């Protein structure tokens, strides 16, 4: 379950960074009232925590990943 949540948040963060890089448009900041607003900062922090969590995916064996995906359902 945590792996999927982390990946979803990373996808959101990646799309946001893509928008910033291509169009100079920060969707998270636009949705939540600016980059300095508390809600935007919470989203940025959650994306960062998700990135740190997903580092663990690099070091897991295929068996561990298979077990975690089958028990998440």
N, CA, C, O and CB atoms as a CASP TS submission, in Angstrom:
PFRMAT TS
TARGET T0000
AUTHOR 0000-0000-0000
METHOD Language model
MODEL 1
PARENT N/A
ATOM      1  N   UNK     1       0.824  -1.191   0.000  1.00  0.00           N
ATOM      2  CA  UNK     1       0.000   0.000   0.000  1.00  0.00           C
ATOM      3  C   UNK     1       0.871   1.258   0.000  1.00  0.00           C
ATOM      4  O   UNK     1       0.625   2.180  -0.778  1.00  0.00           O
ATOM      5  CB  UNK     1      -0.939  -0.004   1.209  1.00  0.00           C
ATOM      6  N   UNK     2       1.889   1.302   0.870  1.00  0.00           N
ATOM      7  CA  UNK     2       2.745   2.490   0.962  1.00  0.00           C
ATOM      8  C   UNK     2       3.514   2.723  -0.328  1.00  0.00           C
ATOM      9  O   UNK     2       3.745   3.865  -0.727  1.00  0.00           O
ATOM     10  CB  UNK     2       3.720   2.354   2.127  1.00  0.00           C
ATOM     11  N   UNK     3       3.913   1.627  -0.980  1.00  0.00           N
ATOM     12  CA  UNK     3       4.636   1.758  -2.242  1.00  0.00           C
ATOM     13  C   UNK     3       3.772   2.452  -3.285  1.00  0.00           C
ATOM     14  O   UNK     3       4.245   3.335  -4.000  1.00  0.00           O
ATOM     15  CB  UNK     3       5.085   0.382  -2.752  1.00  0.00           C
ATOM     16  N   UNK     4       2.521   2.059  -3.371  1.00  0.00           N
ATOM     17  CA  UNK     4       1.614   2.658  -4.360  1.00  0.00           C
ATOM     18  C   UNK     4       1.348   4.134  -4.050  1.00  0.00           C
ATOM     19  O   UNK     4       1.333   4.964  -4.959  1.00  0.00           O
ATOM     20  CB  UNK     4       0.284   1.882  -4.402  1.00  0.00           C
ATOM     21  N   UNK     5       1.142   4.459  -2.796  1.00  0.00           N
ATOM     22  CA  UNK     5       0.923   5.855  -2.415  1.00  0.00           C
ATOM     23  C   UNK     5       2.142   6.684  -2.758  1.00  0.00           C
ATOM     24  O   UNK     5       2.020   7.782  -3.301  1.00  0.00           O
ATOM     25  CB  UNK     5       0.602   5.972  -0.915  1.00  0.00           C
ATOM     26  N   UNK     6       3.318   6.163  -2.444  1.00  0.00           N
ATOM     27  CA  UNK     6       4.554   6.880  -2.740  1.00  0.00           C
ATOM     28  C   UNK     6       4.718   7.085  -4.248  1.00  0.00           C
ATOM     29  O   UNK     6       5.113   8.163  -4.691  1.00  0.00           O
ATOM     30  CB  UNK     6       5.762   6.119  -2.171  1.00  0.00           C
ATOM     31  N   UNK     7       4.416   6.056  -5.028  1.00  0.00           N
ATOM     32  CA  UNK     7       4.540   6.187  -6.479  1.00  0.00           C
ATOM     33  C   UNK     7       3.536   7.191  -7.045  1.00  0.00           C
ATOM     34  O   UNK     7       3.868   7.945  -7.959  1.00  0.00           O
ATOM     35  CB  UNK     7       4.348   4.830  -7.147  1.00  0.00           C
ATOM     36  N   UNK     8       2.335   7.207  -6.521  1.00  0.00           N
ATOM     37  CA  UNK     8       1.331   8.180  -6.971  1.00  0.00           C
ATOM     38  C   UNK     8       1.801   9.599  -6.678  1.00  0.00           C
ATOM     39  O   UNK     8       1.686  10.486  -7.524  1.00  0.00           O
ATOM     40  CB  UNK     8      -0.032   7.918  -6.289  1.00  0.00           C
ATOM     41  N   UNK     9       2.328   9.807  -5.479  1.00  0.00           N
ATOM     42  CA  UNK     9       2.821  11.138  -5.128  1.00  0.00           C
ATOM     43  C   UNK     9       4.017  11.532  -5.986  1.00  0.00           C
ATOM     44  O   UNK     9       4.156  12.699  -6.352  1.00  0.00           O
ATOM     45  CB  UNK     9       3.200  11.190  -3.651  1.00  0.00           C
ATOM     46  N   UNK    10       4.879  10.574  -6.311  1.00  0.00           N
ATOM     47  CA  UNK    10       6.008  10.877  -7.189  1.00  0.00           C
ATOM     48  C   UNK    10       5.545  11.215  -8.596  1.00  0.00           C
ATOM     49  O   UNK    10       6.135  12.074  -9.250  1.00  0.00           O
ATOM     50  CB  UNK    10       6.974   9.704  -7.231  1.00  0.00           C
ATOM     51  N   UNK    11       4.508  10.560  -9.065  1.00  0.00           N
ATOM     52  CA  UNK    11       3.965  10.895 -10.383  1.00  0.00           C
ATOM     53  C   UNK    11       3.417  12.315 -10.381  1.00  0.00           C
ATOM     54  O   UNK    11       3.653  13.076 -11.318  1.00  0.00           O
ATOM     55  CB  UNK    11       2.861   9.897 -10.791  1.00  0.00           C
ATOM     56  N   UNK    12       2.689  12.670  -9.332  1.00  0.00           N
ATOM     57  CA  UNK    12       2.170  14.035  -9.202  1.00  0.00           C
ATOM     58  C   UNK    12       3.322  15.036  -9.196  1.00  0.00           C
ATOM     59  O   UNK    12       3.284  16.052  -9.890  1.00  0.00           O
ATOM     60  CB  UNK    12       1.324  14.180  -7.912  1.00  0.00           C
ATOM     61  N   UNK    13       4.346  14.732  -8.399  1.00  0.00           N
ATOM     62  CA  UNK    13       5.506  15.620  -8.335  1.00  0.00           C
ATOM     63  C   UNK    13       6.231  15.711  -9.661  1.00  0.00           C
ATOM     64  O   UNK    13       6.669  16.792 -10.054  1.00  0.00           O
ATOM     65  CB  UNK    13       6.464  15.152  -7.266  1.00  0.00           C
ATOM     66  N   UNK    14       6.365  14.591 -10.359  1.00  0.00           N
ATOM     67  CA  UNK    14       7.031  14.603 -11.653  1.00  0.00           C
ATOM     68  C   UNK    14       6.278  15.409 -12.688  1.00  0.00           C
ATOM     69  O   UNK    14       6.876  16.150 -13.468  1.00  0.00           O
ATOM     70  CB  UNK    14       7.217  13.205 -12.146  1.00  0.00           C
ATOM     71  N   UNK    15       4.964  15.263 -12.696  1.00  0.00           N
ATOM     72  CA  UNK    15       4.151  16.057 -13.622  1.00  0.00           C
ATOM     73  C   UNK    15       4.274  17.531 -13.290  1.00  0.00           C
ATOM     74  O   UNK    15       4.383  18.365 -14.189  1.00  0.00           O
ATOM     75  CB  UNK    15       2.673  15.620 -13.572  1.00  0.00           C
ATOM     76  N   UNK    16       4.258  17.860 -12.010  1.00  0.00           N
ATOM     77  CA  UNK    16       4.385  19.252 -11.603  1.00  0.00           C
ATOM     78  C   UNK    16       5.731  19.823 -12.041  1.00  0.00           C
ATOM     79  O   UNK    16       5.791  20.935 -12.567  1.00  0.00           O
ATOM     80  CB  UNK    16       4.221  19.383 -10.086  1.00  0.00           C
ATOM     81  N   UNK    17       6.817  19.067 -11.826  1.00  0.00           N
ATOM     82  CA  UNK    17       8.138  19.543 -12.250  1.00  0.00           C
ATOM     83  C   UNK    17       8.210  19.665 -13.765  1.00  0.00           C
ATOM     84  O   UNK    17       8.859  20.576 -14.278  1.00  0.00           O
ATOM     85  CB  UNK    17       9.240  18.600 -11.745  1.00  0.00           C
ATOM     86  N   UNK    18       7.564  18.777 -14.480  1.00  0.00           N
ATOM     87  CA  UNK    18       7.522  18.893 -15.936  1.00  0.00           C
ATOM     88  C   UNK    18       6.828  20.172 -16.379  1.00  0.00           C
ATOM     89  O   UNK    18       7.290  20.858 -17.291  1.00  0.00           O
ATOM     90  CB  UNK    18       6.817  17.688 -16.540  1.00  0.00           C
ATOM     91  N   UNK    19       5.717  20.486 -15.726  1.00  0.00           N
ATOM     92  CA  UNK    19       5.011  21.733 -16.038  1.00  0.00           C
ATOM     93  C   UNK    19       5.869  22.951 -15.721  1.00  0.00           C
ATOM     94  O   UNK    19       5.873  23.928 -16.471  1.00  0.00           O
ATOM     95  CB  UNK    19       3.695  21.808 -15.263  1.00  0.00           C
ATOM     96  N   UNK    20       6.593  22.890 -14.609  1.00  0.00           N
ATOM     97  CA  UNK    20       7.484  24.001 -14.244  1.00  0.00           C
ATOM     98  C   UNK    20       8.583  24.149 -15.293  1.00  0.00           C
ATOM     99  O   UNK    20       8.884  25.260 -15.729  1.00  0.00           O
ATOM    100  CB  UNK    20       8.106  23.773 -12.836  1.00  0.00           C
ATOM    101  N   UNK    21       9.175  23.037 -15.695  1.00  0.00           N
ATOM    102  CA  UNK    21      10.276  23.090 -16.654  1.00  0.00           C
ATOM    103  C   UNK    21       9.852  23.521 -18.046  1.00  0.00           C
ATOM    104  O   UNK    21      10.567  24.270 -18.711  1.00  0.00           O
ATOM    105  CB  UNK    21      10.932  21.757 -16.735  1.00  0.00           C
ATOM    106  N   UNK    22       8.701  23.055 -18.487  1.00  0.00           N
ATOM    107  CA  UNK    22       8.264  23.344 -19.857  1.00  0.00           C
ATOM    108  C   UNK    22       7.532  24.677 -19.955  1.00  0.00           C
ATOM    109  O   UNK    22       7.802  25.476 -20.852  1.00  0.00           O
ATOM    110  CB  UNK    22       7.363  22.228 -20.364  1.00  0.00           C
ATOM    111  N   UNK    23       6.607  24.914 -19.031  1.00  0.00           N
ATOM    112  CA  UNK    23       5.733  26.081 -19.135  1.00  0.00           C
ATOM    113  C   UNK    23       5.936  27.129 -18.037  1.00  0.00           C
ATOM    114  O   UNK    23       5.254  28.154 -18.025  1.00  0.00           O
ATOM    115  CB  UNK    23       4.316  25.631 -19.115  1.00  0.00           C
ATOM    116  N   UNK    24       6.864  26.876 -17.123  1.00  0.00           N
ATOM    117  CA  UNK    24       7.067  27.742 -15.957  1.00  0.00           C
ATOM    118  C   UNK    24       5.752  27.937 -15.187  1.00  0.00           C
ATOM    119  O   UNK    24       5.421  29.037 -14.745  1.00  0.00           O
ATOM    120  CB  UNK    24       7.636  29.113 -16.398  1.00  0.00           C
ATOM    121  N   UNK    25       5.021  26.832 -15.046  1.00  0.00           N
ATOM    122  CA  UNK    25       3.732  26.846 -14.353  1.00  0.00           C
ATOM    123  C   UNK    25       3.756  25.805 -13.250  1.00  0.00           C
ATOM    124  O   UNK    25       3.877  24.610 -13.520  1.00  0.00           O
ATOM    125  CB  UNK    25       2.558  26.580 -15.338  1.00  0.00           C
ATOM    126  N   UNK    26       3.641  26.253 -12.013  1.00  0.00           N
ATOM    127  CA  UNK    26       3.639  25.367 -10.849  1.00  0.00           C
ATOM    128  C   UNK    26       2.184  25.069 -10.485  1.00  0.00           C
ATOM    129  O   UNK    26       1.510  25.886  -9.858  1.00  0.00           O
ATOM    130  CB  UNK    26       4.411  26.010  -9.632  1.00  0.00           C
ATOM    131  N   UNK    27       1.711  23.888 -10.888  1.00  0.00           N
ATOM    132  CA  UNK    27       0.313  23.504 -10.675  1.00  0.00           C
ATOM    133  C   UNK    27      -0.029  23.426  -9.190  1.00  0.00           C
ATOM    134  O   UNK    27      -1.096  23.878  -8.774  1.00  0.00           O
ATOM    135  CB  UNK    27       0.027  22.161 -11.344  1.00  0.00           C
ATOM    136  N   UNK    28       0.871  22.857  -8.391  1.00  0.00           N
ATOM    137  CA  UNK    28       0.607  22.734  -6.946  1.00  0.00           C
ATOM    138  C   UNK    28       0.443  24.119  -6.330  1.00  0.00           C
ATOM    139  O   UNK    28      -0.495  24.356  -5.568  1.00  0.00           O
ATOM    140  CB  UNK    28       1.757  21.959  -6.235  1.00  0.00           C
ATOM    141  N   UNK    29       1.345  25.024  -6.657  1.00  0.00           N
ATOM    142  CA  UNK    29       1.249  26.386  -6.117  1.00  0.00           C
ATOM    143  C   UNK    29      -0.029  27.067  -6.598  1.00  0.00           C
ATOM    144  O   UNK    29      -0.682  27.781  -5.836  1.00  0.00           O
ATOM    145  CB  UNK    29       2.480  27.220  -6.527  1.00  0.00           C
ATOM    146  N   UNK    30      -0.378  26.848  -7.845  1.00  0.00           N
ATOM    147  CA  UNK    30      -1.587  27.458  -8.389  1.00  0.00           C
ATOM    148  C   UNK    30      -2.836  26.933  -7.684  1.00  0.00           C
ATOM    149  O   UNK    30      -3.754  27.693  -7.376  1.00  0.00           O
ATOM    150  CB  UNK    30      -1.683  27.196  -9.895  1.00  0.00           C
ATOM    151  N   UNK    31      -2.860  25.624  -7.431  1.00  0.00           N
ATOM    152  CA  UNK    31      -4.034  25.029  -6.790  1.00  0.00           C
ATOM    153  C   UNK    31      -4.190  25.452  -5.337  1.00  0.00           C
ATOM    154  O   UNK    31      -5.308  25.622  -4.852  1.00  0.00           O
ATOM    155  CB  UNK    31      -3.955  23.527  -6.867  1.00  0.00           C
ATOM    156  N   UNK    32      -3.066  25.623  -4.641  1.00  0.00           N
ATOM    157  CA  UNK    32      -3.132  25.835  -3.198  1.00  0.00           C
ATOM    158  C   UNK    32      -2.723  27.226  -2.745  1.00  0.00           C
ATOM    159  O   UNK    32      -2.451  27.420  -1.560  1.00  0.00           O
ATOM    160  CB  UNK    32      -2.278  24.842  -2.520  1.00  0.00           C
ATOM    161  N   UNK    33      -2.668  28.195  -3.640  1.00  0.00           N
ATOM    162  CA  UNK    33      -2.480  29.578  -3.234  1.00  0.00           C
ATOM    163  C   UNK    33      -1.047  30.050  -3.131  1.00  0.00           C
ATOM    164  O   UNK    33      -0.741  30.886  -2.282  1.00  0.00           O
ATOM    165  CB  UNK    33      -3.119  29.781  -1.956  1.00  0.00           C
ATOM    166  N   UNK    34      -0.175  29.550  -3.952  1.00  0.00           N
ATOM    167  CA  UNK    34       1.216  29.998  -3.964  1.00  0.00           C
ATOM    168  C   UNK    34       2.160  28.968  -3.383  1.00  0.00           C
ATOM    169  O   UNK    34       1.768  28.108  -2.594  1.00  0.00           O
ATOM    170  CB  UNK    34       1.351  31.287  -3.203  1.00  0.00           C
ATOM    171  N   UNK    35       3.422  29.076  -3.793  1.00  0.00           N
ATOM    172  CA  UNK    35       4.426  28.093  -3.375  1.00  0.00           C
ATOM    173  C   UNK    35       4.707  28.164  -1.876  1.00  0.00           C
ATOM    174  O   UNK    35       5.154  27.180  -1.287  1.00  0.00           O
ATOM    175  CB  UNK    35       5.719  28.305  -4.149  1.00  0.00           C
ATOM    176  N   UNK    36       4.456  29.293  -1.263  1.00  0.00           N
ATOM    177  CA  UNK    36       4.726  29.442   0.160  1.00  0.00           C
ATOM    178  C   UNK    36       3.555  29.086   1.064  1.00  0.00           C
ATOM    179  O   UNK    36       3.691  29.103   2.288  1.00  0.00           O
ATOM    180  CB  UNK    36       5.139  30.833   0.433  1.00  0.00           C
ATOM    181  N   UNK    37       2.407  28.764   0.476  1.00  0.00           N
ATOM    182  CA  UNK    37       1.251  28.440   1.317  1.00  0.00           C
ATOM    183  C   UNK    37       1.482  27.113   2.028  1.00  0.00           C
ATOM    184  O   UNK    37       2.245  26.268   1.560  1.00  0.00           O
ATOM    185  CB  UNK    37      -0.047  28.383   0.473  1.00  0.00           C
ATOM    186  N   UNK    38       0.830  26.946   3.133  1.00  0.00           N
ATOM    187  CA  UNK    38       1.037  25.755   3.958  1.00  0.00           C
ATOM    188  C   UNK    38       0.617  24.485   3.213  1.00  0.00           C
ATOM    189  O   UNK    38       1.276  23.453   3.338  1.00  0.00           O
ATOM    190  CB  UNK    38       0.253  25.878   5.272  1.00  0.00           C
ATOM    191  N   UNK    39      -0.464  24.549   2.445  1.00  0.00           N
ATOM    192  CA  UNK    39      -0.911  23.369   1.705  1.00  0.00           C
ATOM    193  C   UNK    39       0.081  22.974   0.612  1.00  0.00           C
ATOM    194  O   UNK    39       0.358  21.790   0.420  1.00  0.00           O
ATOM    195  CB  UNK    39      -2.283  23.625   1.092  1.00  0.00           C
ATOM    196  N   UNK    40       0.612  23.959  -0.101  1.00  0.00           N
ATOM    197  CA  UNK    40       1.620  23.660  -1.116  1.00  0.00           C
ATOM    198  C   UNK    40       2.850  23.037  -0.481  1.00  0.00           C
ATOM    199  O   UNK    40       3.404  22.071  -1.005  1.00  0.00           O
ATOM    200  CB  UNK    40       2.006  24.929  -1.884  1.00  0.00           C
ATOM    201  N   UNK    41       3.274  23.583   0.636  1.00  0.00           N
ATOM    202  CA  UNK    41       4.456  23.053   1.311  1.00  0.00           C
ATOM    203  C   UNK    41       4.224  21.631   1.796  1.00  0.00           C
ATOM    204  O   UNK    41       5.140  20.808   1.764  1.00  0.00           O
ATOM    205  CB  UNK    41       4.843  23.947   2.485  1.00  0.00           C
ATOM    206  N   UNK    42       3.005  21.331   2.247  1.00  0.00           N
ATOM    207  CA  UNK    42       2.684  19.964   2.676  1.00  0.00           C
ATOM    208  C   UNK    42       2.786  19.008   1.483  1.00  0.00           C
ATOM    209  O   UNK    42       3.334  17.914   1.612  1.00  0.00           O
ATOM    210  CB  UNK    42       1.257  19.901   3.303  1.00  0.00           C
ATOM    211  N   UNK    43       2.264  19.416   0.333  1.00  0.00           N
ATOM    212  CA  UNK    43       2.353  18.567  -0.861  1.00  0.00           C
ATOM    213  C   UNK    43       3.812  18.362  -1.242  1.00  0.00           C
ATOM    214  O   UNK    43       4.214  17.237  -1.537  1.00  0.00           O
ATOM    215  CB  UNK    43       1.570  19.191  -2.044  1.00  0.00           C
ATOM    216  N   UNK    44       4.612  19.423  -1.241  1.00  0.00           N
ATOM    217  CA  UNK    44       6.035  19.299  -1.580  1.00  0.00           C
ATOM    218  C   UNK    44       6.749  18.360  -0.609  1.00  0.00           C
ATOM    219  O   UNK    44       7.574  17.547  -1.026  1.00  0.00           O
ATOM    220  CB  UNK    44       6.713  20.683  -1.570  1.00  0.00           C
ATOM    221  N   UNK    45       6.438  18.467   0.666  1.00  0.00           N
ATOM    222  CA  UNK    45       7.064  17.601   1.679  1.00  0.00           C
ATOM    223  C   UNK    45       6.648  16.149   1.476  1.00  0.00           C
ATOM    224  O   UNK    45       7.480  15.247   1.580  1.00  0.00           O
ATOM    225  CB  UNK    45       6.685  18.066   3.104  1.00  0.00           C
ATOM    226  N   UNK    46       5.367  15.912   1.186  1.00  0.00           N
ATOM    227  CA  UNK    46       4.900  14.547   0.944  1.00  0.00           C
ATOM    228  C   UNK    46       5.566  13.935  -0.289  1.00  0.00           C
ATOM    229  O   UNK    46       5.896  12.749  -0.290  1.00  0.00           O
ATOM    230  CB  UNK    46       3.380  14.532   0.776  1.00  0.00           C
ATOM    231  N   UNK    47       5.763  14.727  -1.324  1.00  0.00           N
ATOM    232  CA  UNK    47       6.451  14.238  -2.518  1.00  0.00           C
ATOM    233  C   UNK    47       7.899  13.892  -2.177  1.00  0.00           C
ATOM    234  O   UNK    47       8.415  12.871  -2.631  1.00  0.00           O
ATOM    235  CB  UNK    47       6.397  15.290  -3.655  1.00  0.00           C
ATOM    236  N   UNK    48       8.551  14.731  -1.386  1.00  0.00           N
ATOM    237  CA  UNK    48       9.937  14.460  -0.983  1.00  0.00           C
ATOM    238  C   UNK    48      10.041  13.197  -0.136  1.00  0.00           C
ATOM    239  O   UNK    48      10.956  12.397  -0.331  1.00  0.00           O
ATOM    240  CB  UNK    48      10.504  15.647  -0.209  1.00  0.00           C
ATOM    241  N   UNK    49       9.124  13.012   0.793  1.00  0.00           N
ATOM    242  CA  UNK    49       9.110  11.800   1.621  1.00  0.00           C
ATOM    243  C   UNK    49       8.871  10.577   0.736  1.00  0.00           C
ATOM    244  O   UNK    49       9.475   9.525   0.947  1.00  0.00           O
ATOM    245  CB  UNK    49       8.016  11.895   2.728  1.00  0.00           C
ATOM    246  N   UNK    50       7.997  10.717  -0.244  1.00  0.00           N
ATOM    247  CA  UNK    50       7.738   9.620  -1.172  1.00  0.00           C
ATOM    248  C   UNK    50       8.989   9.253  -1.958  1.00  0.00           C
ATOM    249  O   UNK    50       9.258   8.075  -2.192  1.00  0.00           O
ATOM    250  CB  UNK    50       6.611   9.990  -2.129  1.00  0.00           C
ATOM    251  N   UNK    51       9.746  10.252  -2.361  1.00  0.00           N
ATOM    252  CA  UNK    51      10.987   9.986  -3.095  1.00  0.00           C
ATOM    253  C   UNK    51      11.964   9.205  -2.224  1.00  0.00           C
ATOM    254  O   UNK    51      12.597   8.258  -2.691  1.00  0.00           O
ATOM    255  CB  UNK    51      11.633  11.305  -3.569  1.00  0.00           C
ATOM    256  N   UNK    52      12.085   9.598  -0.968  1.00  0.00           N
ATOM    257  CA  UNK    52      12.974   8.886  -0.048  1.00  0.00           C
ATOM    258  C   UNK    52      12.474   7.456   0.151  1.00  0.00           C
ATOM    259  O   UNK    52      13.273   6.519   0.176  1.00  0.00           O
ATOM    260  CB  UNK    52      13.065   9.624   1.315  1.00  0.00           C
ATOM    261  N   UNK    53      11.180   7.286   0.289  1.00  0.00           N
ATOM    262  CA  UNK    53      10.602   5.948   0.455  1.00  0.00           C
ATOM    263  C   UNK    53      10.908   5.073  -0.758  1.00  0.00           C
ATOM    264  O   UNK    53      11.253   3.900  -0.611  1.00  0.00           O
ATOM    265  CB  UNK    53       9.077   6.040   0.671  1.00  0.00           C
ATOM    266  N   UNK    54      10.781   5.648  -1.961  1.00  0.00           N
ATOM    267  CA  UNK    54      10.980   4.870  -3.183  1.00  0.00           C
ATOM    268  C   UNK    54      12.440   4.493  -3.409  1.00  0.00           C
ATOM    269  O   UNK    54      12.723   3.613  -4.222  1.00  0.00           O
ATOM    270  CB  UNK    54      10.469   5.646  -4.375  1.00  0.00           C
ATOM    271  N   UNK    55      13.366   5.132  -2.715  1.00  0.00           N
ATOM    272  CA  UNK    55      14.757   4.698  -2.790  1.00  0.00           C
ATOM    273  C   UNK    55      14.858   3.246  -2.346  1.00  0.00           C
ATOM    274  O   UNK    55      15.674   2.486  -2.868  1.00  0.00           O
ATOM    275  CB  UNK    55      15.669   5.600  -1.922  1.00  0.00           C
ATOM    276  N   UNK    56      14.022   2.860  -1.377  1.00  0.00           N
ATOM    277  CA  UNK    56      14.053   1.479  -0.892  1.00  0.00           C
ATOM    278  C   UNK    56      13.681   0.479  -1.984  1.00  0.00           C
ATOM    279  O   UNK    56      14.094  -0.679  -1.923  1.00  0.00           O
ATOM    280  CB  UNK    56      13.110   1.321   0.292  1.00  0.00           C
ATOM    281  N   UNK    57      12.907   0.908  -2.983  1.00  0.00           N
ATOM    282  CA  UNK    57      12.536   0.008  -4.074  1.00  0.00           C
ATOM    283  C   UNK    57      13.759  -0.450  -4.857  1.00  0.00           C
ATOM    284  O   UNK    57      13.766  -1.551  -5.410  1.00  0.00           O
ATOM    285  CB  UNK    57      11.544   0.690  -5.010  1.00  0.00           C
ATOM    286  N   UNK    58      14.780   0.376  -4.909  1.00  0.00           N
ATOM    287  CA  UNK    58      15.998   0.020  -5.631  1.00  0.00           C
ATOM    288  C   UNK    58      16.747  -1.128  -4.973  1.00  0.00           C
ATOM    289  O   UNK    58      17.473  -1.865  -5.640  1.00  0.00           O
ATOM    290  CB  UNK    58      16.905   1.221  -5.739  1.00  0.00           C
ATOM    291  N   UNK    59      16.574  -1.279  -3.669  1.00  0.00           N
ATOM    292  CA  UNK    59      17.345  -2.249  -2.917  1.00  0.00           C
ATOM    293  C   UNK    59      16.557  -3.495  -2.534  1.00  0.00           C
ATOM    294  O   UNK    59      17.095  -4.388  -1.879  1.00  0.00           O
ATOM    295  CB  UNK    59      17.879  -1.608  -1.693  1.00  0.00           C
ATOM    296  N   UNK    60      15.309  -3.565  -2.926  1.00  0.00           N
ATOM    297  CA  UNK    60      14.502  -4.745  -2.631  1.00  0.00           C
ATOM    298  C   UNK    60      14.704  -5.801  -3.699  1.00  0.00           C
ATOM    299  O   UNK    60      14.935  -5.490  -4.867  1.00  0.00           O
ATOM    300  CB  UNK    60      13.018  -4.376  -2.522  1.00  0.00           C
ATOM    301  N   UNK    61      14.615  -7.040  -3.283  1.00  0.00           N
ATOM    302  CA  UNK    61      14.708  -8.122  -4.254  1.00  0.00           C
ATOM    303  C   UNK    61      13.376  -8.282  -4.964  1.00  0.00           C
ATOM    304  O   UNK    61      12.359  -7.754  -4.515  1.00  0.00           O
ATOM    305  CB  UNK    61      15.124  -9.443  -3.573  1.00  0.00           C
ATOM    306  N   UNK    62      13.385  -9.001  -6.058  1.00  0.00           N
ATOM    307  CA  UNK    62      12.141  -9.245  -6.795  1.00  0.00           C
ATOM    308  C   UNK    62      11.131  -9.993  -5.946  1.00  0.00           C
ATOM    309  O   UNK    62       9.928  -9.753  -6.055  1.00  0.00           O
ATOM    310  CB  UNK    62      12.424 -10.029  -8.072  1.00  0.00           C
ATOM    311  N   UNK    63      11.610 -10.904  -5.096  1.00  0.00           N
ATOM    312  CA  UNK    63      10.701 -11.662  -4.238  1.00  0.00           C
ATOM    313  C   UNK    63      10.013 -10.743  -3.228  1.00  0.00           C
ATOM    314  O   UNK    63       8.816 -10.879  -2.974  1.00  0.00           O
ATOM    315  CB  UNK    63      11.462 -12.780  -3.505  1.00  0.00           C
ATOM    316  N   UNK    64      10.767  -9.817  -2.660  1.00  0.00           N
ATOM    317  CA  UNK    64      10.170  -8.891  -1.693  1.00  0.00           C
ATOM    318  C   UNK    64       9.137  -7.997  -2.364  1.00  0.00           C
ATOM    319  O   UNK    64       8.083  -7.724  -1.790  1.00  0.00           O
ATOM    320  CB  UNK    64      11.256  -8.033  -1.027  1.00  0.00           C
ATOM    321  N   UNK    65       9.432  -7.546  -3.565  1.00  0.00           N
ATOM    322  CA  UNK    65       8.480  -6.709  -4.291  1.00  0.00           C
ATOM    323  C   UNK    65       7.229  -7.493  -4.658  1.00  0.00           C
ATOM    324  O   UNK    65       6.121  -6.960  -4.589  1.00  0.00           O
ATOM    325  CB  UNK    65       9.127  -6.134  -5.550  1.00  0.00           C
ATOM    326  N   UNK    66       7.396  -8.755  -5.049  1.00  0.00           N
ATOM    327  CA  UNK    66       6.242  -9.589  -5.395  1.00  0.00           C
ATOM    328  C   UNK    66       5.362  -9.823  -4.183  1.00  0.00           C
ATOM    329  O   UNK    66       4.136  -9.777  -4.287  1.00  0.00           O
ATOM    330  CB  UNK    66       6.698 -10.929  -5.977  1.00  0.00           C
ATOM    331  N   UNK    67       5.968 -10.070  -3.047  1.00  0.00           N
ATOM    332  CA  UNK    67       5.199 -10.284  -1.821  1.00  0.00           C
ATOM    333  C   UNK    67       4.472  -9.009  -1.418  1.00  0.00           C
ATOM    334  O   UNK    67       3.310  -9.070  -1.016  1.00  0.00           O
ATOM    335  CB  UNK    67       6.117 -10.756  -0.682  1.00  0.00           C
ATOM    336  N   UNK    68       5.128  -7.853  -1.516  1.00  0.00           N
ATOM    337  CA  UNK    68       4.483  -6.612  -1.098  1.00  0.00           C
ATOM    338  C   UNK    68       3.340  -6.240  -2.023  1.00  0.00           C
ATOM    339  O   UNK    68       2.361  -5.654  -1.562  1.00  0.00           O
ATOM    340  CB  UNK    68       5.494  -5.482  -1.046  1.00  0.00           C
ATOM    341  N   UNK    69       3.421  -6.555  -3.310  1.00  0.00           N
ATOM    342  CA  UNK    69       2.320  -6.204  -4.209  1.00  0.00           C
ATOM    343  C   UNK    69       1.147  -7.171  -4.051  1.00  0.00           C
ATOM    344  O   UNK    69      -0.002  -6.773  -4.245  1.00  0.00           O
ATOM    345  CB  UNK    69       2.803  -6.198  -5.666  1.00  0.00           C
ATOM    346  N   UNK    70       1.410  -8.423  -3.705  1.00  0.00           N
ATOM    347  CA  UNK    70       0.302  -9.351  -3.547  1.00  0.00           C
ATOM    348  C   UNK    70      -0.417  -9.156  -2.213  1.00  0.00           C
ATOM    349  O   UNK    70      -1.612  -9.436  -2.112  1.00  0.00           O
ATOM    350  CB  UNK    70       0.801 -10.780  -3.664  1.00  0.00           C
ATOM    351  N   UNK    71       0.284  -8.686  -1.206  1.00  0.00           N
ATOM    352  CA  UNK    71      -0.357  -8.460   0.095  1.00  0.00           C
ATOM    353  C   UNK    71      -1.049  -7.116   0.169  1.00  0.00           C
ATOM    354  O   UNK    71      -1.843  -6.892   1.082  1.00  0.00           O
ATOM    355  CB  UNK    71       0.663  -8.562   1.204  1.00  0.00           C
ATOM    356  N   UNK    72      -0.774  -6.206  -0.769  1.00  0.00           N
ATOM    357  CA  UNK    72      -1.401  -4.888  -0.773  1.00  0.00           C
ATOM    358  C   UNK    72      -2.842  -4.941  -1.226  1.00  0.00           C
ATOM    359  O   UNK    72      -3.615  -4.039  -0.905  1.00  0.00           O
ATOM    360  CB  UNK    72      -0.629  -3.949  -1.658  1.00  0.00           C
ATOM    361  N   UNK    73      -3.220  -5.946  -1.944  1.00  0.00           N
ATOM    362  CA  UNK    73      -4.562  -5.974  -2.533  1.00  0.00           C
ATOM    363  C   UNK    73      -5.621  -6.272  -1.544  1.00  0.00           C
ATOM    364  O   UNK    73      -6.798  -6.327  -1.899  1.00  0.00           O
ATOM    365  CB  UNK    73      -4.633  -6.965  -3.617  1.00  0.00           C
TER
END
